[in-house]
Structures are given as C-alpha cells and as structure tokens.
Amino acid sequence: MSGLYYEEFEPGMEFKHALTRTVTEMDNIMYSALTHNPQPLHLDEEYSKQTMYGQRIVNSLFTLGLVVGVTVADTTLGTTLGNLGMTDIRFKNPVFHGDTVRVVTRIKEMRESKSRPGEGLVVFEHYGYNQRDEEICYVSRTGLMKKRVA
C-alpha cells in the first residue's frame, strides 16, 4: 500500500500529484446517467450553446470525485478508514470535455481521535486545476486515518 499513516502527515505538507486525467464526453454522460442527473447543461449540446458557457459542462460531482480520487494513491491508499466529511466545496471554473485535471493536496490540520486510540483525523485540502492552471475545484476533506501499530 502506498498510503501514509497518521503519523506520517504534518500540517503544511503538500502533494503535487503526478496522476492527471483528461475528462471525456463519455465520462460526463455516463456519470450523469449513473446518478440520474438529467441536467441539460451536461447532456444537451444545443441547449448548452445558449448558456453562458456556450457548450456542455462536466457534472460538478464527477469533478469533485475525480479531484479526490486522484489523491488516493499518494495519501490514503490502504491507510484510511473513511471520510468523515467534506466541507467548503467550491467550483471556481467549469470543466469542459477535453480538459485535463491535475490536483494539489495540502494538509491543513490533524488531531488524534479521542474515541479511537489507534486512529487520527487528518484534514486534507484538495485543489483541482485545469490545463490552463485555473482552479476548477476545492474541497476540505476530513479523513479518519490508521496509526502505525506500536
């Protein structure tokens, strides 16, 4: 496993994730279909041409999932016990078909669990950017992390 244990994180740590992903039309259509989201901004090209974007935009929850997912291999793969919450989610710029997403993670804060002695809480700040270095997504995520066995 490549994830880090609670003790291996430090507030202020930064990860520039090497994994990037170009978002396709199929990603957007399938995600919208799988989640029963019929929003024409995601699915209807003719409708979307008349909007401020001039084209379809990628489903924001797909964008959020992708931004968090890109971080897993470097931070929590096999060492997390789950997400406890996501807050302060924002989407500064839309994602379009063909955009390539890259992610930076910063460790905001951490504390040992009061009720579970073998675990700790880490607050991750994930920033997603497109190929033009425009911020597309931000989320503050609290993860329950394993500690190393003593």
PyMOL commands that place a pseudoatom at each C-alpha (Angstrom):
pseudoatom trace, name=CA, resn=MET, resi=1, chain=A, elem=C, hetatm=0, pos=[0.000, 0.000, 0.000]
pseudoatom trace, name=CA, resn=SER, resi=2, chain=A, elem=C, hetatm=0, pos=[1.223, 3.471, -0.793]
pseudoatom trace, name=CA, resn=GLY, resi=3, chain=A, elem=C, hetatm=0, pos=[-0.966, 5.470, 1.598]
pseudoatom trace, name=CA, resn=LEU, resi=4, chain=A, elem=C, hetatm=0, pos=[0.516, 7.237, 4.575]
pseudoatom trace, name=CA, resn=TYR, resi=5, chain=A, elem=C, hetatm=0, pos=[-0.317, 6.545, 8.189]
pseudoatom trace, name=CA, resn=TYR, resi=6, chain=A, elem=C, hetatm=0, pos=[-1.497, 9.299, 10.524]
pseudoatom trace, name=CA, resn=GLU, resi=7, chain=A, elem=C, hetatm=0, pos=[1.993, 9.831, 11.986]
pseudoatom trace, name=CA, resn=GLU, resi=8, chain=A, elem=C, hetatm=0, pos=[3.495, 10.381, 8.529]
pseudoatom trace, name=CA, resn=PHE, resi=9, chain=A, elem=C, hetatm=0, pos=[1.427, 13.501, 7.856]
pseudoatom trace, name=CA, resn=GLU, resi=10, chain=A, elem=C, hetatm=0, pos=[2.326, 17.005, 9.048]
pseudoatom trace, name=CA, resn=PRO, resi=11, chain=A, elem=C, hetatm=0, pos=[0.308, 20.213, 8.820]
pseudoatom trace, name=CA, resn=GLY, resi=12, chain=A, elem=C, hetatm=0, pos=[1.562, 22.209, 5.853]
pseudoatom trace, name=CA, resn=MET, resi=13, chain=A, elem=C, hetatm=0, pos=[2.686, 19.147, 3.866]
pseudoatom trace, name=CA, resn=GLU, resi=14, chain=A, elem=C, hetatm=0, pos=[1.978, 19.498, 0.167]
pseudoatom trace, name=CA, resn=PHE, resi=15, chain=A, elem=C, hetatm=0, pos=[1.481, 16.847, -2.502]
pseudoatom trace, name=CA, resn=LYS, resi=16, chain=A, elem=C, hetatm=0, pos=[1.633, 17.699, -6.189]
pseudoatom trace, name=CA, resn=HIS, resi=17, chain=A, elem=C, hetatm=0, pos=[0.012, 14.568, -7.542]
pseudoatom trace, name=CA, resn=ALA, resi=18, chain=A, elem=C, hetatm=0, pos=[1.668, 13.180, -10.670]
pseudoatom trace, name=CA, resn=LEU, resi=19, chain=A, elem=C, hetatm=0, pos=[-1.529, 11.495, -11.850]
pseudoatom trace, name=CA, resn=THR, resi=20, chain=A, elem=C, hetatm=0, pos=[-3.536, 13.685, -14.218]
pseudoatom trace, name=CA, resn=ARG, resi=21, chain=A, elem=C, hetatm=0, pos=[-6.718, 12.904, -16.127]
pseudoatom trace, name=CA, resn=THR, resi=22, chain=A, elem=C, hetatm=0, pos=[-8.288, 14.246, -19.301]
pseudoatom trace, name=CA, resn=VAL, resi=23, chain=A, elem=C, hetatm=0, pos=[-12.067, 14.324, -18.916]
pseudoatom trace, name=CA, resn=THR, resi=24, chain=A, elem=C, hetatm=0, pos=[-14.034, 12.896, -21.820]
pseudoatom trace, name=CA, resn=GLU, resi=25, chain=A, elem=C, hetatm=0, pos=[-17.564, 13.371, -23.088]
pseudoatom trace, name=CA, resn=MET, resi=26, chain=A, elem=C, hetatm=0, pos=[-18.259, 9.749, -22.130]
pseudoatom trace, name=CA, resn=ASP, resi=27, chain=A, elem=C, hetatm=0, pos=[-17.144, 10.377, -18.524]
pseudoatom trace, name=CA, resn=ASN, resi=28, chain=A, elem=C, hetatm=0, pos=[-19.677, 13.194, -18.253]
pseudoatom trace, name=CA, resn=ILE, resi=29, chain=A, elem=C, hetatm=0, pos=[-22.542, 11.364, -19.944]
pseudoatom trace, name=CA, resn=MET, resi=30, chain=A, elem=C, hetatm=0, pos=[-22.041, 8.115, -18.047]
pseudoatom trace, name=CA, resn=TYR, resi=31, chain=A, elem=C, hetatm=0, pos=[-21.655, 9.810, -14.660]
pseudoatom trace, name=CA, resn=SER, resi=32, chain=A, elem=C, hetatm=0, pos=[-24.777, 11.898, -15.244]
pseudoatom trace, name=CA, resn=ALA, resi=33, chain=A, elem=C, hetatm=0, pos=[-26.697, 8.797, -16.347]
pseudoatom trace, name=CA, resn=LEU, resi=34, chain=A, elem=C, hetatm=0, pos=[-25.461, 6.660, -13.440]
pseudoatom trace, name=CA, resn=THR, resi=35, chain=A, elem=C, hetatm=0, pos=[-26.542, 9.323, -10.948]
pseudoatom trace, name=CA, resn=HIS, resi=36, chain=A, elem=C, hetatm=0, pos=[-29.883, 10.019, -12.673]
pseudoatom trace, name=CA, resn=ASN, resi=37, chain=A, elem=C, hetatm=0, pos=[-28.937, 13.638, -13.329]
pseudoatom trace, name=CA, resn=PRO, resi=38, chain=A, elem=C, hetatm=0, pos=[-30.776, 14.828, -16.479]
pseudoatom trace, name=CA, resn=GLN, resi=39, chain=A, elem=C, hetatm=0, pos=[-29.394, 18.393, -16.317]
pseudoatom trace, name=CA, resn=PRO, resi=40, chain=A, elem=C, hetatm=0, pos=[-29.254, 19.701, -19.928]
pseudoatom trace, name=CA, resn=LEU, resi=41, chain=A, elem=C, hetatm=0, pos=[-26.062, 21.629, -19.076]
pseudoatom trace, name=CA, resn=HIS, resi=42, chain=A, elem=C, hetatm=0, pos=[-24.349, 18.214, -19.001]
pseudoatom trace, name=CA, resn=LEU, resi=43, chain=A, elem=C, hetatm=0, pos=[-26.242, 16.365, -21.716]
pseudoatom trace, name=CA, resn=ASP, resi=44, chain=A, elem=C, hetatm=0, pos=[-27.770, 18.707, -24.323]
pseudoatom trace, name=CA, resn=GLU, resi=45, chain=A, elem=C, hetatm=0, pos=[-25.279, 20.404, -26.658]
pseudoatom trace, name=CA, resn=GLU, resi=46, chain=A, elem=C, hetatm=0, pos=[-27.903, 22.580, -28.366]
pseudoatom trace, name=CA, resn=TYR, resi=47, chain=A, elem=C, hetatm=0, pos=[-29.319, 23.792, -25.060]
pseudoatom trace, name=CA, resn=SER, resi=48, chain=A, elem=C, hetatm=0, pos=[-25.818, 24.434, -23.714]
pseudoatom trace, name=CA, resn=LYS, resi=49, chain=A, elem=C, hetatm=0, pos=[-24.843, 26.560, -26.730]
pseudoatom trace, name=CA, resn=GLN, resi=50, chain=A, elem=C, hetatm=0, pos=[-27.384, 29.123, -25.490]
pseudoatom trace, name=CA, resn=THR, resi=51, chain=A, elem=C, hetatm=0, pos=[-25.866, 29.322, -21.990]
pseudoatom trace, name=CA, resn=MET, resi=52, chain=A, elem=C, hetatm=0, pos=[-23.049, 31.485, -20.692]
pseudoatom trace, name=CA, resn=TYR, resi=53, chain=A, elem=C, hetatm=0, pos=[-20.681, 28.557, -21.272]
pseudoatom trace, name=CA, resn=GLY, resi=54, chain=A, elem=C, hetatm=0, pos=[-21.532, 28.056, -24.936]
pseudoatom trace, name=CA, resn=GLN, resi=55, chain=A, elem=C, hetatm=0, pos=[-21.084, 24.299, -24.557]
pseudoatom trace, name=CA, resn=ARG, resi=56, chain=A, elem=C, hetatm=0, pos=[-21.822, 21.432, -22.172]
pseudoatom trace, name=CA, resn=ILE, resi=57, chain=A, elem=C, hetatm=0, pos=[-20.076, 21.475, -18.812]
pseudoatom trace, name=CA, resn=VAL, resi=58, chain=A, elem=C, hetatm=0, pos=[-18.897, 18.433, -16.869]
pseudoatom trace, name=CA, resn=ASN, resi=59, chain=A, elem=C, hetatm=0, pos=[-21.037, 17.333, -13.929]
pseudoatom trace, name=CA, resn=SER, resi=60, chain=A, elem=C, hetatm=0, pos=[-19.581, 19.030, -10.840]
pseudoatom trace, name=CA, resn=LEU, resi=61, chain=A, elem=C, hetatm=0, pos=[-19.922, 15.928, -8.678]
pseudoatom trace, name=CA, resn=PHE, resi=62, chain=A, elem=C, hetatm=0, pos=[-17.844, 13.977, -11.192]
pseudoatom trace, name=CA, resn=THR, resi=63, chain=A, elem=C, hetatm=0, pos=[-15.252, 16.754, -10.936]
pseudoatom trace, name=CA, resn=LEU, resi=64, chain=A, elem=C, hetatm=0, pos=[-15.291, 16.540, -7.123]
pseudoatom trace, name=CA, resn=GLY, resi=65, chain=A, elem=C, hetatm=0, pos=[-14.945, 12.751, -7.192]
pseudoatom trace, name=CA, resn=LEU, resi=66, chain=A, elem=C, hetatm=0, pos=[-12.094, 12.930, -9.692]
pseudoatom trace, name=CA, resn=VAL, resi=67, chain=A, elem=C, hetatm=0, pos=[-10.203, 15.550, -7.678]
pseudoatom trace, name=CA, resn=VAL, resi=68, chain=A, elem=C, hetatm=0, pos=[-10.447, 13.462, -4.501]
pseudoatom trace, name=CA, resn=GLY, resi=69, chain=A, elem=C, hetatm=0, pos=[-9.768, 10.207, -6.346]
pseudoatom trace, name=CA, resn=VAL, resi=70, chain=A, elem=C, hetatm=0, pos=[-6.524, 11.460, -7.886]
pseudoatom trace, name=CA, resn=THR, resi=71, chain=A, elem=C, hetatm=0, pos=[-5.150, 11.980, -4.371]
pseudoatom trace, name=CA, resn=VAL, resi=72, chain=A, elem=C, hetatm=0, pos=[-5.747, 8.473, -3.018]
pseudoatom trace, name=CA, resn=ALA, resi=73, chain=A, elem=C, hetatm=0, pos=[-2.614, 6.692, -4.237]
pseudoatom trace, name=CA, resn=ASP, resi=74, chain=A, elem=C, hetatm=0, pos=[-0.290, 9.291, -2.684]
pseudoatom trace, name=CA, resn=THR, resi=75, chain=A, elem=C, hetatm=0, pos=[-2.132, 9.847, 0.589]
pseudoatom trace, name=CA, resn=THR, resi=76, chain=A, elem=C, hetatm=0, pos=[-4.694, 7.317, 1.811]
pseudoatom trace, name=CA, resn=LEU, resi=77, chain=A, elem=C, hetatm=0, pos=[-4.499, 4.081, -0.197]
pseudoatom trace, name=CA, resn=GLY, resi=78, chain=A, elem=C, hetatm=0, pos=[-4.928, 1.299, 2.365]
pseudoatom trace, name=CA, resn=THR, resi=79, chain=A, elem=C, hetatm=0, pos=[-4.446, 3.590, 5.364]
pseudoatom trace, name=CA, resn=THR, resi=80, chain=A, elem=C, hetatm=0, pos=[-7.786, 5.344, 5.624]
pseudoatom trace, name=CA, resn=LEU, resi=81, chain=A, elem=C, hetatm=0, pos=[-10.821, 4.112, 7.470]
pseudoatom trace, name=CA, resn=GLY, resi=82, chain=A, elem=C, hetatm=0, pos=[-13.158, 6.505, 5.683]
pseudoatom trace, name=CA, resn=ASN, resi=83, chain=A, elem=C, hetatm=0, pos=[-14.163, 10.060, 5.019]
pseudoatom trace, name=CA, resn=LEU, resi=84, chain=A, elem=C, hetatm=0, pos=[-15.818, 11.847, 7.924]
pseudoatom trace, name=CA, resn=GLY, resi=85, chain=A, elem=C, hetatm=0, pos=[-16.875, 14.900, 5.976]
pseudoatom trace, name=CA, resn=MET, resi=86, chain=A, elem=C, hetatm=0, pos=[-16.280, 17.273, 3.114]
pseudoatom trace, name=CA, resn=THR, resi=87, chain=A, elem=C, hetatm=0, pos=[-16.802, 20.992, 3.552]
pseudoatom trace, name=CA, resn=ASP, resi=88, chain=A, elem=C, hetatm=0, pos=[-16.171, 24.286, 1.801]
pseudoatom trace, name=CA, resn=ILE, resi=89, chain=A, elem=C, hetatm=0, pos=[-16.637, 22.698, -1.614]
pseudoatom trace, name=CA, resn=ARG, resi=90, chain=A, elem=C, hetatm=0, pos=[-16.366, 25.214, -4.437]
pseudoatom trace, name=CA, resn=PHE, resi=91, chain=A, elem=C, hetatm=0, pos=[-16.177, 25.139, -8.209]
pseudoatom trace, name=CA, resn=LYS, resi=92, chain=A, elem=C, hetatm=0, pos=[-14.448, 28.322, -9.419]
pseudoatom trace, name=CA, resn=ASN, resi=93, chain=A, elem=C, hetatm=0, pos=[-14.381, 27.414, -13.109]
pseudoatom trace, name=CA, resn=PRO, resi=94, chain=A, elem=C, hetatm=0, pos=[-16.287, 24.855, -15.153]
pseudoatom trace, name=CA, resn=VAL, resi=95, chain=A, elem=C, hetatm=0, pos=[-14.717, 21.728, -16.585]
pseudoatom trace, name=CA, resn=PHE, resi=96, chain=A, elem=C, hetatm=0, pos=[-15.288, 21.039, -20.271]
pseudoatom trace, name=CA, resn=HIS, resi=97, chain=A, elem=C, hetatm=0, pos=[-14.859, 17.874, -22.307]
pseudoatom trace, name=CA, resn=GLY, resi=98, chain=A, elem=C, hetatm=0, pos=[-11.155, 17.588, -23.137]
pseudoatom trace, name=CA, resn=ASP, resi=99, chain=A, elem=C, hetatm=0, pos=[-9.892, 19.457, -20.062]
pseudoatom trace, name=CA, resn=THR, resi=100, chain=A, elem=C, hetatm=0, pos=[-7.021, 17.815, -18.188]
pseudoatom trace, name=CA, resn=VAL, resi=101, chain=A, elem=C, hetatm=0, pos=[-7.279, 17.866, -14.400]
pseudoatom trace, name=CA, resn=ARG, resi=102, chain=A, elem=C, hetatm=0, pos=[-4.332, 17.987, -12.019]
pseudoatom trace, name=CA, resn=VAL, resi=103, chain=A, elem=C, hetatm=0, pos=[-4.514, 18.115, -8.226]
pseudoatom trace, name=CA, resn=VAL, resi=104, chain=A, elem=C, hetatm=0, pos=[-2.539, 19.568, -5.323]
pseudoatom trace, name=CA, resn=THR, resi=105, chain=A, elem=C, hetatm=0, pos=[-3.211, 18.479, -1.733]
pseudoatom trace, name=CA, resn=ARG, resi=106, chain=A, elem=C, hetatm=0, pos=[-2.205, 20.333, 1.418]
pseudoatom trace, name=CA, resn=ILE, resi=107, chain=A, elem=C, hetatm=0, pos=[-2.515, 19.026, 4.962]
pseudoatom trace, name=CA, resn=LYS, resi=108, chain=A, elem=C, hetatm=0, pos=[-4.487, 21.645, 6.846]
pseudoatom trace, name=CA, resn=GLU, resi=109, chain=A, elem=C, hetatm=0, pos=[-4.641, 20.135, 10.320]
pseudoatom trace, name=CA, resn=MET, resi=110, chain=A, elem=C, hetatm=0, pos=[-4.666, 16.890, 12.223]
pseudoatom trace, name=CA, resn=ARG, resi=111, chain=A, elem=C, hetatm=0, pos=[-5.517, 15.518, 15.639]
pseudoatom trace, name=CA, resn=GLU, resi=112, chain=A, elem=C, hetatm=0, pos=[-5.600, 12.192, 17.378]
pseudoatom trace, name=CA, resn=SER, resi=113, chain=A, elem=C, hetatm=0, pos=[-9.013, 10.584, 17.749]
pseudoatom trace, name=CA, resn=LYS, resi=114, chain=A, elem=C, hetatm=0, pos=[-10.455, 10.993, 21.238]
pseudoatom trace, name=CA, resn=SER, resi=115, chain=A, elem=C, hetatm=0, pos=[-12.650, 7.909, 20.981]
pseudoatom trace, name=CA, resn=ARG, resi=116, chain=A, elem=C, hetatm=0, pos=[-10.443, 5.594, 18.890]
pseudoatom trace, name=CA, resn=PRO, resi=117, chain=A, elem=C, hetatm=0, pos=[-6.851, 5.406, 20.200]
pseudoatom trace, name=CA, resn=GLY, resi=118, chain=A, elem=C, hetatm=0, pos=[-5.400, 3.682, 17.114]
pseudoatom trace, name=CA, resn=GLU, resi=119, chain=A, elem=C, hetatm=0, pos=[-6.620, 6.379, 14.755]
pseudoatom trace, name=CA, resn=GLY, resi=120, chain=A, elem=C, hetatm=0, pos=[-6.298, 10.042, 13.914]
pseudoatom trace, name=CA, resn=LEU, resi=121, chain=A, elem=C, hetatm=0, pos=[-8.106, 12.688, 11.901]
pseudoatom trace, name=CA, resn=VAL, resi=122, chain=A, elem=C, hetatm=0, pos=[-6.420, 14.484, 9.026]
pseudoatom trace, name=CA, resn=VAL, resi=123, chain=A, elem=C, hetatm=0, pos=[-7.934, 17.463, 7.225]
pseudoatom trace, name=CA, resn=PHE, resi=124, chain=A, elem=C, hetatm=0, pos=[-6.898, 17.450, 3.567]
pseudoatom trace, name=CA, resn=GLU, resi=125, chain=A, elem=C, hetatm=0, pos=[-7.309, 20.476, 1.309]
pseudoatom trace, name=CA, resn=HIS, resi=126, chain=A, elem=C, hetatm=0, pos=[-7.608, 19.379, -2.317]
pseudoatom trace, name=CA, resn=TYR, resi=127, chain=A, elem=C, hetatm=0, pos=[-7.222, 21.875, -5.150]
pseudoatom trace, name=CA, resn=GLY, resi=128, chain=A, elem=C, hetatm=0, pos=[-8.094, 20.848, -8.707]
pseudoatom trace, name=CA, resn=TYR, resi=129, chain=A, elem=C, hetatm=0, pos=[-6.723, 22.757, -11.703]
pseudoatom trace, name=CA, resn=ASN, resi=130, chain=A, elem=C, hetatm=0, pos=[-7.214, 22.518, -15.439]
pseudoatom trace, name=CA, resn=GLN, resi=131, chain=A, elem=C, hetatm=0, pos=[-4.509, 22.641, -18.111]
pseudoatom trace, name=CA, resn=ARG, resi=132, chain=A, elem=C, hetatm=0, pos=[-4.698, 26.459, -18.062]
pseudoatom trace, name=CA, resn=ASP, resi=133, chain=A, elem=C, hetatm=0, pos=[-3.833, 26.456, -14.317]
pseudoatom trace, name=CA, resn=GLU, resi=134, chain=A, elem=C, hetatm=0, pos=[-7.317, 27.723, -13.458]
pseudoatom trace, name=CA, resn=GLU, resi=135, chain=A, elem=C, hetatm=0, pos=[-8.740, 26.420, -10.201]
pseudoatom trace, name=CA, resn=ILE, resi=136, chain=A, elem=C, hetatm=0, pos=[-11.717, 24.210, -11.007]
pseudoatom trace, name=CA, resn=CYS, resi=137, chain=A, elem=C, hetatm=0, pos=[-12.457, 22.678, -7.610]
pseudoatom trace, name=CA, resn=TYR, resi=138, chain=A, elem=C, hetatm=0, pos=[-11.589, 22.976, -3.937]
pseudoatom trace, name=CA, resn=VAL, resi=139, chain=A, elem=C, hetatm=0, pos=[-12.665, 20.749, -1.074]
pseudoatom trace, name=CA, resn=SER, resi=140, chain=A, elem=C, hetatm=0, pos=[-11.672, 20.403, 2.559]
pseudoatom trace, name=CA, resn=ARG, resi=141, chain=A, elem=C, hetatm=0, pos=[-11.941, 16.704, 3.455]
pseudoatom trace, name=CA, resn=THR, resi=142, chain=A, elem=C, hetatm=0, pos=[-11.570, 15.075, 6.865]
pseudoatom trace, name=CA, resn=GLY, resi=143, chain=A, elem=C, hetatm=0, pos=[-10.268, 11.520, 6.801]
pseudoatom trace, name=CA, resn=LEU, resi=144, chain=A, elem=C, hetatm=0, pos=[-10.091, 9.000, 9.610]
pseudoatom trace, name=CA, resn=MET, resi=145, chain=A, elem=C, hetatm=0, pos=[-6.594, 7.539, 9.301]
pseudoatom trace, name=CA, resn=LYS, resi=146, chain=A, elem=C, hetatm=0, pos=[-4.926, 4.454, 10.716]
pseudoatom trace, name=CA, resn=LYS, resi=147, chain=A, elem=C, hetatm=0, pos=[-1.980, 4.844, 13.028]
pseudoatom trace, name=CA, resn=ARG, resi=148, chain=A, elem=C, hetatm=0, pos=[1.020, 2.556, 12.781]
pseudoatom trace, name=CA, resn=VAL, resi=149, chain=A, elem=C, hetatm=0, pos=[0.808, -0.450, 15.055]
pseudoatom trace, name=CA, resn=ALA, resi=150, chain=A, elem=C, hetatm=0, pos=[3.013, 0.114, 18.112]
for i in range(1, 150): cmd.bond("trace and resi %d" % i, "trace and resi %d" % (i + 1))
show_as sticks, trace
zoom trace
